[in-house]
Structure formats: structure tokens, C-alpha cells
Amino acid sequence: LDETFEVWTWAQLGIQAKPLGLLNVEGYFDGIREFIDHAVAEAFVKRTHADLLMIDTDIPALLDRLASAPPPPDEAKWLKP
């Protein structure tokens, strides 16, 4: 999970623009989705950033979402002092 959150953070910061997906087999990543949704609700994470991490239970659906994912929002301001 360390690398997953690292790549997700890179997308938020504009360091990389590749989509990120997790296949949620038997609810394995349900807790991660709940954690991220809670962070959005508490205004710690923007919804646009939360949506960069795609979690799905269906392989073809996840692959379609990854293939059609728009680039992350331009948040270059995060890197400026």
C-alpha cells in the first residue's frame, strides 16, 4: 500500500499523470475507499484527488475506467512556496 499511496500523491502533486486502479476482490479495499471518502468529507482530500484512485470489483470496468481516465487536475500551485 505504501507504493499505491506514493503514486496517488504524485498524481495529486502533478509529478505523474497515469491513472491508478485497484481491483477490489471480495471487498479487500473497502476500508481504503471508506478512509478516502472520510478524508474527503473532513476536507483533508479534494474529491477530484480522491477520484484519481479508481477502485472497482469488475476487471473490464476497471480497465475501461483506467483507459478513459482524464489527466489529473493541474495542481502545480502545490509545488510553489
PDB file of N, CA, C and O in Angstrom:
ATOM      1  N   LEU A   1       0.804  -1.194   0.000  1.00  0.00           N
ATOM      2  CA  LEU A   1       0.000   0.000   0.000  1.00  0.00           C
ATOM      3  C   LEU A   1       0.849   1.261   0.000  1.00  0.00           C
ATOM      4  O   LEU A   1       0.398   2.310  -0.458  1.00  0.00           O
ATOM      5  N   ASP A   2       2.063   1.171   0.505  1.00  0.00           N
ATOM      6  CA  ASP A   2       2.937   2.340   0.537  1.00  0.00           C
ATOM      7  C   ASP A   2       3.131   2.905  -0.869  1.00  0.00           C
ATOM      8  O   ASP A   2       3.002   4.111  -1.081  1.00  0.00           O
ATOM      9  N   GLU A   3       3.439   2.034  -1.822  1.00  0.00           N
ATOM     10  CA  GLU A   3       3.668   2.480  -3.191  1.00  0.00           C
ATOM     11  C   GLU A   3       2.389   3.007  -3.831  1.00  0.00           C
ATOM     12  O   GLU A   3       2.437   3.940  -4.632  1.00  0.00           O
ATOM     13  N   THR A   4       1.248   2.420  -3.487  1.00  0.00           N
ATOM     14  CA  THR A   4      -0.034   2.887  -4.019  1.00  0.00           C
ATOM     15  C   THR A   4      -0.281   4.329  -3.599  1.00  0.00           C
ATOM     16  O   THR A   4      -0.625   5.170  -4.429  1.00  0.00           O
ATOM     17  N   PHE A   5      -0.107   4.616  -2.320  1.00  0.00           N
ATOM     18  CA  PHE A   5      -0.329   5.975  -1.839  1.00  0.00           C
ATOM     19  C   PHE A   5       0.745   6.936  -2.344  1.00  0.00           C
ATOM     20  O   PHE A   5       0.479   8.122  -2.534  1.00  0.00           O
ATOM     21  N   GLU A   6       1.948   6.430  -2.560  1.00  0.00           N
ATOM     22  CA  GLU A   6       3.003   7.283  -3.116  1.00  0.00           C
ATOM     23  C   GLU A   6       2.640   7.737  -4.532  1.00  0.00           C
ATOM     24  O   GLU A   6       2.743   8.923  -4.848  1.00  0.00           O
ATOM     25  N   VAL A   7       2.221   6.807  -5.377  1.00  0.00           N
ATOM     26  CA  VAL A   7       1.845   7.151  -6.748  1.00  0.00           C
ATOM     27  C   VAL A   7       0.605   8.040  -6.754  1.00  0.00           C
ATOM     28  O   VAL A   7       0.516   8.966  -7.561  1.00  0.00           O
ATOM     29  N   TRP A   8      -0.340   7.777  -5.878  1.00  0.00           N
ATOM     30  CA  TRP A   8      -1.545   8.608  -5.759  1.00  0.00           C
ATOM     31  C   TRP A   8      -1.157  10.042  -5.379  1.00  0.00           C
ATOM     32  O   TRP A   8      -1.697  11.000  -5.931  1.00  0.00           O
ATOM     33  N   THR A   9      -0.228  10.183  -4.443  1.00  0.00           N
ATOM     34  CA  THR A   9       0.253  11.505  -4.044  1.00  0.00           C
ATOM     35  C   THR A   9       0.959  12.195  -5.198  1.00  0.00           C
ATOM     36  O   THR A   9       0.783  13.396  -5.406  1.00  0.00           O
ATOM     37  N   TRP A  10       1.761  11.445  -5.954  1.00  0.00           N
ATOM     38  CA  TRP A  10       2.436  12.029  -7.124  1.00  0.00           C
ATOM     39  C   TRP A  10       1.417  12.594  -8.108  1.00  0.00           C
ATOM     40  O   TRP A  10       1.637  13.657  -8.688  1.00  0.00           O
ATOM     41  N   ALA A  11       0.309  11.893  -8.297  1.00  0.00           N
ATOM     42  CA  ALA A  11      -0.738  12.384  -9.202  1.00  0.00           C
ATOM     43  C   ALA A  11      -1.336  13.680  -8.658  1.00  0.00           C
ATOM     44  O   ALA A  11      -1.609  14.606  -9.421  1.00  0.00           O
ATOM     45  N   GLN A  12      -1.538  13.748  -7.357  1.00  0.00           N
ATOM     46  CA  GLN A  12      -2.078  14.964  -6.738  1.00  0.00           C
ATOM     47  C   GLN A  12      -1.135  16.144  -6.928  1.00  0.00           C
ATOM     48  O   GLN A  12      -1.577  17.275  -7.128  1.00  0.00           O
ATOM     49  N   LEU A  13       0.157  15.878  -6.865  1.00  0.00           N
ATOM     50  CA  LEU A  13       1.157  16.937  -6.965  1.00  0.00           C
ATOM     51  C   LEU A  13       1.551  17.255  -8.400  1.00  0.00           C
ATOM     52  O   LEU A  13       2.304  18.198  -8.641  1.00  0.00           O
ATOM     53  N   GLY A  14       1.049  16.480  -9.352  1.00  0.00           N
ATOM     54  CA  GLY A  14       1.385  16.720 -10.749  1.00  0.00           C
ATOM     55  C   GLY A  14       2.709  16.116 -11.172  1.00  0.00           C
ATOM     56  O   GLY A  14       3.228  16.464 -12.233  1.00  0.00           O
ATOM     57  N   ILE A  15       3.270  15.221 -10.372  1.00  0.00           N
ATOM     58  CA  ILE A  15       4.545  14.583 -10.703  1.00  0.00           C
ATOM     59  C   ILE A  15       4.352  13.509 -11.764  1.00  0.00           C
ATOM     60  O   ILE A  15       5.240  13.286 -12.587  1.00  0.00           O
ATOM     61  N   GLN A  16       3.218  12.851 -11.755  1.00  0.00           N
ATOM     62  CA  GLN A  16       2.899  11.843 -12.767  1.00  0.00           C
ATOM     63  C   GLN A  16       1.422  11.961 -13.112  1.00  0.00           C
ATOM     64  O   GLN A  16       0.619  12.427 -12.305  1.00  0.00           O
ATOM     65  N   ALA A  17       1.075  11.532 -14.326  1.00  0.00           N
ATOM     66  CA  ALA A  17      -0.308  11.699 -14.800  1.00  0.00           C
ATOM     67  C   ALA A  17      -0.952  10.385 -15.228  1.00  0.00           C
ATOM     68  O   ALA A  17      -1.905  10.381 -16.007  1.00  0.00           O
ATOM     69  N   LYS A  18      -0.438   9.285 -14.724  1.00  0.00           N
ATOM     70  CA  LYS A  18      -1.011   7.985 -15.077  1.00  0.00           C
ATOM     71  C   LYS A  18      -2.149   7.636 -14.113  1.00  0.00           C
ATOM     72  O   LYS A  18      -2.081   7.950 -12.925  1.00  0.00           O
ATOM     73  N   PRO A  19      -3.191   6.986 -14.634  1.00  0.00           N
ATOM     74  CA  PRO A  19      -4.283   6.583 -13.741  1.00  0.00           C
ATOM     75  C   PRO A  19      -3.835   5.468 -12.798  1.00  0.00           C
ATOM     76  O   PRO A  19      -2.876   4.747 -13.073  1.00  0.00           O
ATOM     77  N   LEU A  20      -4.541   5.346 -11.697  1.00  0.00           N
ATOM     78  CA  LEU A  20      -4.202   4.353 -10.682  1.00  0.00           C
ATOM     79  C   LEU A  20      -5.463   3.591 -10.310  1.00  0.00           C
ATOM     80  O   LEU A  20      -6.482   4.194  -9.970  1.00  0.00           O
ATOM     81  N   GLY A  21      -5.396   2.261 -10.376  1.00  0.00           N
ATOM     82  CA  GLY A  21      -6.570   1.457 -10.077  1.00  0.00           C
ATOM     83  C   GLY A  21      -6.255   0.281  -9.172  1.00  0.00           C
ATOM     84  O   GLY A  21      -5.150  -0.261  -9.182  1.00  0.00           O
ATOM     85  N   LEU A  22      -7.252  -0.096  -8.393  1.00  0.00           N
ATOM     86  CA  LEU A  22      -7.155  -1.260  -7.516  1.00  0.00           C
ATOM     87  C   LEU A  22      -8.338  -2.174  -7.797  1.00  0.00           C
ATOM     88  O   LEU A  22      -9.481  -1.718  -7.845  1.00  0.00           O
ATOM     89  N   LEU A  23      -8.070  -3.446  -7.979  1.00  0.00           N
ATOM     90  CA  LEU A  23      -9.131  -4.432  -8.157  1.00  0.00           C
ATOM     91  C   LEU A  23      -9.583  -4.885  -6.771  1.00  0.00           C
ATOM     92  O   LEU A  23      -8.813  -5.481  -6.018  1.00  0.00           O
ATOM     93  N   ASN A  24     -10.820  -4.599  -6.452  1.00  0.00           N
ATOM     94  CA  ASN A  24     -11.365  -4.842  -5.114  1.00  0.00           C
ATOM     95  C   ASN A  24     -11.993  -6.240  -5.040  1.00  0.00           C
ATOM     96  O   ASN A  24     -13.210  -6.392  -5.147  1.00  0.00           O
ATOM     97  N   VAL A  25     -11.153  -7.242  -4.858  1.00  0.00           N
ATOM     98  CA  VAL A  25     -11.608  -8.631  -4.788  1.00  0.00           C
ATOM     99  C   VAL A  25     -12.170  -8.912  -3.395  1.00  0.00           C
ATOM    100  O   VAL A  25     -11.490  -8.719  -2.387  1.00  0.00           O
ATOM    101  N   GLU A  26     -13.413  -9.366  -3.357  1.00  0.00           N
ATOM    102  CA  GLU A  26     -14.097  -9.733  -2.117  1.00  0.00           C
ATOM    103  C   GLU A  26     -14.036  -8.629  -1.064  1.00  0.00           C
ATOM    104  O   GLU A  26     -13.925  -8.911   0.129  1.00  0.00           O
ATOM    105  N   GLY A  27     -14.108  -7.374  -1.507  1.00  0.00           N
ATOM    106  CA  GLY A  27     -14.154  -6.249  -0.582  1.00  0.00           C
ATOM    107  C   GLY A  27     -12.843  -5.897   0.088  1.00  0.00           C
ATOM    108  O   GLY A  27     -12.827  -5.155   1.070  1.00  0.00           O
ATOM    109  N   TYR A  28     -11.731  -6.425  -0.435  1.00  0.00           N
ATOM    110  CA  TYR A  28     -10.435  -6.227   0.209  1.00  0.00           C
ATOM    111  C   TYR A  28     -10.108  -4.750   0.416  1.00  0.00           C
ATOM    112  O   TYR A  28      -9.557  -4.384   1.454  1.00  0.00           O
ATOM    113  N   PHE A  29     -10.440  -3.893  -0.559  1.00  0.00           N
ATOM    114  CA  PHE A  29     -10.096  -2.473  -0.475  1.00  0.00           C
ATOM    115  C   PHE A  29     -11.258  -1.593  -0.012  1.00  0.00           C
ATOM    116  O   PHE A  29     -11.183  -0.371  -0.140  1.00  0.00           O
ATOM    117  N   ASP A  30     -12.317  -2.179   0.518  1.00  0.00           N
ATOM    118  CA  ASP A  30     -13.450  -1.385   1.009  1.00  0.00           C
ATOM    119  C   ASP A  30     -13.010  -0.384   2.079  1.00  0.00           C
ATOM    120  O   ASP A  30     -13.457   0.763   2.084  1.00  0.00           O
ATOM    121  N   GLY A  31     -12.151  -0.816   2.966  1.00  0.00           N
ATOM    122  CA  GLY A  31     -11.681   0.063   4.037  1.00  0.00           C
ATOM    123  C   GLY A  31     -10.886   1.249   3.508  1.00  0.00           C
ATOM    124  O   GLY A  31     -10.978   2.355   4.041  1.00  0.00           O
ATOM    125  N   ILE A  32     -10.110   1.015   2.462  1.00  0.00           N
ATOM    126  CA  ILE A  32      -9.344   2.104   1.845  1.00  0.00           C
ATOM    127  C   ILE A  32     -10.301   3.131   1.260  1.00  0.00           C
ATOM    128  O   ILE A  32     -10.122   4.334   1.449  1.00  0.00           O
ATOM    129  N   ARG A  33     -11.325   2.652   0.543  1.00  0.00           N
ATOM    130  CA  ARG A  33     -12.306   3.576  -0.049  1.00  0.00           C
ATOM    131  C   ARG A  33     -13.024   4.356   1.054  1.00  0.00           C
ATOM    132  O   ARG A  33     -13.227   5.563   0.919  1.00  0.00           O
ATOM    133  N   GLU A  34     -13.410   3.687   2.138  1.00  0.00           N
ATOM    134  CA  GLU A  34     -14.082   4.371   3.247  1.00  0.00           C
ATOM    135  C   GLU A  34     -13.168   5.423   3.874  1.00  0.00           C
ATOM    136  O   GLU A  34     -13.611   6.524   4.202  1.00  0.00           O
ATOM    137  N   PHE A  35     -11.903   5.081   4.036  1.00  0.00           N
ATOM    138  CA  PHE A  35     -10.929   6.020   4.594  1.00  0.00           C
ATOM    139  C   PHE A  35     -10.799   7.260   3.710  1.00  0.00           C
ATOM    140  O   PHE A  35     -10.807   8.386   4.206  1.00  0.00           O
ATOM    141  N   ILE A  36     -10.679   7.049   2.406  1.00  0.00           N
ATOM    142  CA  ILE A  36     -10.539   8.170   1.475  1.00  0.00           C
ATOM    143  C   ILE A  36     -11.810   9.014   1.459  1.00  0.00           C
ATOM    144  O   ILE A  36     -11.738  10.243   1.470  1.00  0.00           O
ATOM    145  N   ASP A  37     -12.967   8.367   1.434  1.00  0.00           N
ATOM    146  CA  ASP A  37     -14.228   9.114   1.460  1.00  0.00           C
ATOM    147  C   ASP A  37     -14.360   9.929   2.750  1.00  0.00           C
ATOM    148  O   ASP A  37     -14.861  11.053   2.727  1.00  0.00           O
ATOM    149  N   HIS A  38     -13.914   9.367   3.862  1.00  0.00           N
ATOM    150  CA  HIS A  38     -13.936  10.099   5.131  1.00  0.00           C
ATOM    151  C   HIS A  38     -12.997  11.308   5.064  1.00  0.00           C
ATOM    152  O   HIS A  38     -13.339  12.388   5.547  1.00  0.00           O
ATOM    153  N   ALA A  39     -11.818  11.127   4.468  1.00  0.00           N
ATOM    154  CA  ALA A  39     -10.874  12.238   4.321  1.00  0.00           C
ATOM    155  C   ALA A  39     -11.474  13.356   3.470  1.00  0.00           C
ATOM    156  O   ALA A  39     -11.248  14.534   3.746  1.00  0.00           O
ATOM    157  N   VAL A  40     -12.235  12.994   2.441  1.00  0.00           N
ATOM    158  CA  VAL A  40     -12.921  13.996   1.616  1.00  0.00           C
ATOM    159  C   VAL A  40     -13.985  14.708   2.448  1.00  0.00           C
ATOM    160  O   VAL A  40     -14.076  15.935   2.423  1.00  0.00           O
ATOM    161  N   ALA A  41     -14.785  13.946   3.181  1.00  0.00           N
ATOM    162  CA  ALA A  41     -15.855  14.529   3.999  1.00  0.00           C
ATOM    163  C   ALA A  41     -15.310  15.498   5.044  1.00  0.00           C
ATOM    164  O   ALA A  41     -15.969  16.479   5.388  1.00  0.00           O
ATOM    165  N   GLU A  42     -14.117  15.227   5.542  1.00  0.00           N
ATOM    166  CA  GLU A  42     -13.498  16.087   6.555  1.00  0.00           C
ATOM    167  C   GLU A  42     -12.624  17.178   5.934  1.00  0.00           C
ATOM    168  O   GLU A  42     -11.936  17.912   6.644  1.00  0.00           O
ATOM    169  N   ALA A  43     -12.655  17.279   4.602  1.00  0.00           N
ATOM    170  CA  ALA A  43     -11.918  18.313   3.846  1.00  0.00           C
ATOM    171  C   ALA A  43     -10.398  18.177   3.940  1.00  0.00           C
ATOM    172  O   ALA A  43      -9.676  19.170   3.844  1.00  0.00           O
ATOM    173  N   PHE A  44      -9.918  16.955   4.127  1.00  0.00           N
ATOM    174  CA  PHE A  44      -8.481  16.707   4.100  1.00  0.00           C
ATOM    175  C   PHE A  44      -8.000  16.371   2.693  1.00  0.00           C
ATOM    176  O   PHE A  44      -6.824  16.550   2.376  1.00  0.00           O
ATOM    177  N   VAL A  45      -8.907  15.885   1.852  1.00  0.00           N
ATOM    178  CA  VAL A  45      -8.595  15.495   0.473  1.00  0.00           C
ATOM    179  C   VAL A  45      -9.695  16.046  -0.421  1.00  0.00           C
ATOM    180  O   VAL A  45     -10.875  15.983  -0.078  1.00  0.00           O
ATOM    181  N   LYS A  46      -9.302  16.586  -1.569  1.00  0.00           N
ATOM    182  CA  LYS A  46     -10.292  17.059  -2.539  1.00  0.00           C
ATOM    183  C   LYS A  46     -10.926  15.860  -3.237  1.00  0.00           C
ATOM    184  O   LYS A  46     -10.263  14.849  -3.467  1.00  0.00           O
ATOM    185  N   ARG A  47     -12.205  15.974  -3.573  1.00  0.00           N
ATOM    186  CA  ARG A  47     -12.899  14.894  -4.284  1.00  0.00           C
ATOM    187  C   ARG A  47     -12.184  14.589  -5.605  1.00  0.00           C
ATOM    188  O   ARG A  47     -12.064  13.424  -5.982  1.00  0.00           O
ATOM    189  N   THR A  48     -11.708  15.622  -6.311  1.00  0.00           N
ATOM    190  CA  THR A  48     -11.009  15.386  -7.584  1.00  0.00           C
ATOM    191  C   THR A  48      -9.764  14.544  -7.373  1.00  0.00           C
ATOM    192  O   THR A  48      -9.397  13.750  -8.238  1.00  0.00           O
ATOM    193  N   HIS A  49      -9.114  14.710  -6.233  1.00  0.00           N
ATOM    194  CA  HIS A  49      -7.936  13.900  -5.938  1.00  0.00           C
ATOM    195  C   HIS A  49      -8.336  12.489  -5.509  1.00  0.00           C
ATOM    196  O   HIS A  49      -7.678  11.519  -5.884  1.00  0.00           O
ATOM    197  N   ALA A  50      -9.394  12.372  -4.738  1.00  0.00           N
ATOM    198  CA  ALA A  50      -9.861  11.049  -4.321  1.00  0.00           C
ATOM    199  C   ALA A  50     -10.225  10.200  -5.535  1.00  0.00           C
ATOM    200  O   ALA A  50      -9.983   8.993  -5.557  1.00  0.00           O
ATOM    201  N   ASP A  51     -10.806  10.839  -6.536  1.00  0.00           N
ATOM    202  CA  ASP A  51     -11.237  10.110  -7.731  1.00  0.00           C
ATOM    203  C   ASP A  51     -10.081   9.642  -8.604  1.00  0.00           C
ATOM    204  O   ASP A  51     -10.289   8.859  -9.531  1.00  0.00           O
ATOM    205  N   LEU A  52      -8.866  10.106  -8.325  1.00  0.00           N
ATOM    206  CA  LEU A  52      -7.702   9.644  -9.082  1.00  0.00           C
ATOM    207  C   LEU A  52      -7.394   8.173  -8.784  1.00  0.00           C
ATOM    208  O   LEU A  52      -6.802   7.485  -9.615  1.00  0.00           O
ATOM    209  N   LEU A  53      -7.790   7.696  -7.617  1.00  0.00           N
ATOM    210  CA  LEU A  53      -7.598   6.297  -7.237  1.00  0.00           C
ATOM    211  C   LEU A  53      -8.897   5.553  -7.522  1.00  0.00           C
ATOM    212  O   LEU A  53      -9.879   5.694  -6.793  1.00  0.00           O
ATOM    213  N   MET A  54      -8.890   4.770  -8.576  1.00  0.00           N
ATOM    214  CA  MET A  54     -10.094   4.059  -9.009  1.00  0.00           C
ATOM    215  C   MET A  54     -10.108   2.665  -8.398  1.00  0.00           C
ATOM    216  O   MET A  54      -9.150   1.904  -8.531  1.00  0.00           O
ATOM    217  N   ILE A  55     -11.201   2.347  -7.732  1.00  0.00           N
ATOM    218  CA  ILE A  55     -11.365   1.041  -7.102  1.00  0.00           C
ATOM    219  C   ILE A  55     -12.624   0.419  -7.671  1.00  0.00           C
ATOM    220  O   ILE A  55     -13.692   1.030  -7.641  1.00  0.00           O
ATOM    221  N   ASP A  56     -12.502  -0.799  -8.191  1.00  0.00           N
ATOM    222  CA  ASP A  56     -13.652  -1.462  -8.813  1.00  0.00           C
ATOM    223  C   ASP A  56     -13.559  -2.964  -8.568  1.00  0.00           C
ATOM    224  O   ASP A  56     -12.473  -3.503  -8.353  1.00  0.00           O
ATOM    225  N   THR A  57     -14.706  -3.630  -8.602  1.00  0.00           N
ATOM    226  CA  THR A  57     -14.758  -5.081  -8.403  1.00  0.00           C
ATOM    227  C   THR A  57     -14.750  -5.836  -9.726  1.00  0.00           C
ATOM    228  O   THR A  57     -14.598  -7.058  -9.741  1.00  0.00           O
ATOM    229  N   ASP A  58     -14.912  -5.123 -10.829  1.00  0.00           N
ATOM    230  CA  ASP A  58     -15.047  -5.741 -12.146  1.00  0.00           C
ATOM    231  C   ASP A  58     -13.830  -5.398 -13.006  1.00  0.00           C
ATOM    232  O   ASP A  58     -13.555  -4.223 -13.248  1.00  0.00           O
ATOM    233  N   ILE A  59     -13.101  -6.417 -13.467  1.00  0.00           N
ATOM    234  CA  ILE A  59     -11.874  -6.188 -14.236  1.00  0.00           C
ATOM    235  C   ILE A  59     -12.130  -5.376 -15.502  1.00  0.00           C
ATOM    236  O   ILE A  59     -11.469  -4.356 -15.699  1.00  0.00           O
ATOM    237  N   PRO A  60     -13.068  -5.783 -16.379  1.00  0.00           N
ATOM    238  CA  PRO A  60     -13.283  -4.979 -17.592  1.00  0.00           C
ATOM    239  C   PRO A  60     -13.697  -3.537 -17.285  1.00  0.00           C
ATOM    240  O   PRO A  60     -13.252  -2.607 -17.958  1.00  0.00           O
ATOM    241  N   ALA A  61     -14.536  -3.351 -16.284  1.00  0.00           N
ATOM    242  CA  ALA A  61     -14.967  -1.996 -15.919  1.00  0.00           C
ATOM    243  C   ALA A  61     -13.786  -1.162 -15.425  1.00  0.00           C
ATOM    244  O   ALA A  61     -13.652   0.007 -15.787  1.00  0.00           O
ATOM    245  N   LEU A  62     -12.934  -1.762 -14.603  1.00  0.00           N
ATOM    246  CA  LEU A  62     -11.768  -1.045 -14.095  1.00  0.00           C
ATOM    247  C   LEU A  62     -10.824  -0.683 -15.235  1.00  0.00           C
ATOM    248  O   LEU A  62     -10.317   0.438 -15.292  1.00  0.00           O
ATOM    249  N   LEU A  63     -10.587  -1.625 -16.141  1.00  0.00           N
ATOM    250  CA  LEU A  63      -9.711  -1.346 -17.281  1.00  0.00           C
ATOM    251  C   LEU A  63     -10.287  -0.248 -18.170  1.00  0.00           C
ATOM    252  O   LEU A  63      -9.543   0.597 -18.668  1.00  0.00           O
ATOM    253  N   ASP A  64     -11.601  -0.252 -18.373  1.00  0.00           N
ATOM    254  CA  ASP A  64     -12.245   0.811 -19.157  1.00  0.00           C
ATOM    255  C   ASP A  64     -12.078   2.164 -18.470  1.00  0.00           C
ATOM    256  O   ASP A  64     -11.777   3.166 -19.118  1.00  0.00           O
ATOM    257  N   ARG A  65     -12.273   2.182 -17.169  1.00  0.00           N
ATOM    258  CA  ARG A  65     -12.112   3.439 -16.420  1.00  0.00           C
ATOM    259  C   ARG A  65     -10.677   3.948 -16.505  1.00  0.00           C
ATOM    260  O   ARG A  65     -10.443   5.145 -16.672  1.00  0.00           O
ATOM    261  N   LEU A  66      -9.724   3.035 -16.389  1.00  0.00           N
ATOM    262  CA  LEU A  66      -8.320   3.435 -16.474  1.00  0.00           C
ATOM    263  C   LEU A  66      -7.981   3.959 -17.866  1.00  0.00           C
ATOM    264  O   LEU A  66      -7.265   4.951 -18.006  1.00  0.00           O
ATOM    265  N   ALA A  67      -8.501   3.286 -18.899  1.00  0.00           N
ATOM    266  CA  ALA A  67      -8.210   3.683 -20.280  1.00  0.00           C
ATOM    267  C   ALA A  67      -8.807   5.043 -20.631  1.00  0.00           C
ATOM    268  O   ALA A  67      -8.248   5.776 -21.447  1.00  0.00           O
ATOM    269  N   SER A  68      -9.928   5.376 -20.024  1.00  0.00           N
ATOM    270  CA  SER A  68     -10.598   6.632 -20.367  1.00  0.00           C
ATOM    271  C   SER A  68     -10.410   7.720 -19.305  1.00  0.00           C
ATOM    272  O   SER A  68     -11.068   8.760 -19.352  1.00  0.00           O
ATOM    273  N   ALA A  69      -9.527   7.478 -18.368  1.00  0.00           N
ATOM    274  CA  ALA A  69      -9.328   8.437 -17.273  1.00  0.00           C
ATOM    275  C   ALA A  69      -8.731   9.741 -17.789  1.00  0.00           C
ATOM    276  O   ALA A  69      -7.755   9.731 -18.540  1.00  0.00           O
ATOM    277  N   PRO A  70      -9.320  10.860 -17.385  1.00  0.00           N
ATOM    278  CA  PRO A  70      -8.717  12.143 -17.755  1.00  0.00           C
ATOM    279  C   PRO A  70      -7.439  12.357 -16.946  1.00  0.00           C
ATOM    280  O   PRO A  70      -7.253  11.719 -15.910  1.00  0.00           O
ATOM    281  N   PRO A  71      -6.567  13.234 -17.401  1.00  0.00           N
ATOM    282  CA  PRO A  71      -5.364  13.511 -16.605  1.00  0.00           C
ATOM    283  C   PRO A  71      -5.750  14.170 -15.285  1.00  0.00           C
ATOM    284  O   PRO A  71      -6.816  14.776 -15.177  1.00  0.00           O
ATOM    285  N   PRO A  72      -4.895  14.053 -14.297  1.00  0.00           N
ATOM    286  CA  PRO A  72      -5.182  14.692 -13.015  1.00  0.00           C
ATOM    287  C   PRO A  72      -5.321  16.202 -13.189  1.00  0.00           C
ATOM    288  O   PRO A  72      -4.755  16.770 -14.123  1.00  0.00           O
ATOM    289  N   PRO A  73      -6.065  16.855 -12.303  1.00  0.00           N
ATOM    290  CA  PRO A  73      -6.171  18.311 -12.387  1.00  0.00           C
ATOM    291  C   PRO A  73      -4.805  18.956 -12.180  1.00  0.00           C
ATOM    292  O   PRO A  73      -3.962  18.431 -11.451  1.00  0.00           O
ATOM    293  N   ASP A  74      -4.600  20.083 -12.821  1.00  0.00           N
ATOM    294  CA  ASP A  74      -3.326  20.795 -12.693  1.00  0.00           C
ATOM    295  C   ASP A  74      -3.264  21.456 -11.323  1.00  0.00           C
ATOM    296  O   ASP A  74      -3.957  22.439 -11.060  1.00  0.00           O
ATOM    297  N   GLU A  75      -2.444  20.917 -10.480  1.00  0.00           N
ATOM    298  CA  GLU A  75      -2.298  21.449  -9.123  1.00  0.00           C
ATOM    299  C   GLU A  75      -0.865  21.905  -8.891  1.00  0.00           C
ATOM    300  O   GLU A  75      -0.310  21.705  -7.811  1.00  0.00           O
ATOM    301  N   ALA A  76      -0.271  22.517  -9.906  1.00  0.00           N
ATOM    302  CA  ALA A  76       1.124  22.949  -9.795  1.00  0.00           C
ATOM    303  C   ALA A  76       1.335  23.895  -8.618  1.00  0.00           C
ATOM    304  O   ALA A  76       2.444  23.995  -8.094  1.00  0.00           O
ATOM    305  N   LYS A  77       0.282  24.588  -8.204  1.00  0.00           N
ATOM    306  CA  LYS A  77       0.411  25.516  -7.077  1.00  0.00           C
ATOM    307  C   LYS A  77       0.876  24.820  -5.803  1.00  0.00           C
ATOM    308  O   LYS A  77       1.436  25.458  -4.912  1.00  0.00           O
ATOM    309  N   TRP A  78       0.642  23.503  -5.715  1.00  0.00           N
ATOM    310  CA  TRP A  78       1.072  22.753  -4.535  1.00  0.00           C
ATOM    311  C   TRP A  78       2.590  22.794  -4.402  1.00  0.00           C
ATOM    312  O   TRP A  78       3.129  22.725  -3.297  1.00  0.00           O
ATOM    313  N   LEU A  79       3.271  22.906  -5.536  1.00  0.00           N
ATOM    314  CA  LEU A  79       4.727  22.835  -5.527  1.00  0.00           C
ATOM    315  C   LEU A  79       5.379  24.202  -5.378  1.00  0.00           C
ATOM    316  O   LEU A  79       6.602  24.289  -5.271  1.00  0.00           O
ATOM    317  N   LYS A  80       4.592  25.269  -5.369  1.00  0.00           N
ATOM    318  CA  LYS A  80       5.144  26.618  -5.248  1.00  0.00           C
ATOM    319  C   LYS A  80       5.125  27.056  -3.784  1.00  0.00           C
ATOM    320  O   LYS A  80       4.209  26.709  -3.038  1.00  0.00           O
ATOM    321  N   PRO A  81       6.147  27.824  -3.377  1.00  0.00           N
ATOM    322  CA  PRO A  81       6.168  28.312  -1.984  1.00  0.00           C
ATOM    323  C   PRO A  81       5.070  29.318  -1.716  1.00  0.00           C
ATOM    324  O   PRO A  81       4.953  29.821  -0.599  1.00  0.00           O
TER     325      PRO A  81
END
